[in-house]
Amino acid sequence: MLRPKLPDIPTLPTTTVTPQQVQAPAPSTGRPLTPYVGIGAGAVVAVVVVGIVLTALLAAVAISAVSVAVAAVVLRSLVSNPHKR
């Protein structure tokens, strides 16, 4: 009944294609890229080292806090109840 009509396949015209001109690369400024790569690698290493140092300091503070808390609990138990033993 209602069937869509498919369009005819268009035929491509046969024309000759002329190659486009290739643009010459832009002249370099004379500065090598090596120092920028070195700065990037140095920055990454610095960030990693700072991250490791900060993580170690955070771990040291956490361990110190736990040990102080344990010492406080022990001292409190020793001082507060001398007669209950």
MOHUDA-V858716 format. One record per helix or strand of 2 or more residues. SS is the DSSP state (H for helix, E for strand). FROM is the first residue (numbers start at 1). TO is the last residue. If there is no record, write none. Layout:
ss->[SS,SS]
from->[FROM,FROM]
to->[TO,TO]
This chain:
ss->[H]
from->[34]
to->[80]
